[in-house]
Amino acid sequence: MRILLPTHVQSYTGGTAELDLPDAPTLTALFTELDARYPGLRFRVIDEQGAMRPHFKAFVNGEIERDMQAALPAGAEVMLVAALSGG
């Protein structure tokens, strides 16, 4: 499973933007695994109720996925996108 991360969370991965991890069954499981490897990353993206924070979106194989419990296909590419703001 390939994970693409925005700069917003790369401080947790030592600046790495792309990760290769074993397949995870759901986004919830994926973020649990990411947090085990990169402590603090999950809390930056997932709120206390287990939902993705509003300024982040996850795309699985190019399609937006809002359901944290949806099954992820084997070998999926998961791209995390963060909103930009400013003036």
Buried (B, 14 or more C-beta within 10 A) or exposed (E): BEBEBBEBBBEBBEEEEEBEEEEBEBBBBBBEBBBEEBEEBBEBBBEEEEEBEEEBBBBBEEEEBEEBEEEBEEEBBBBBBBEEEEE
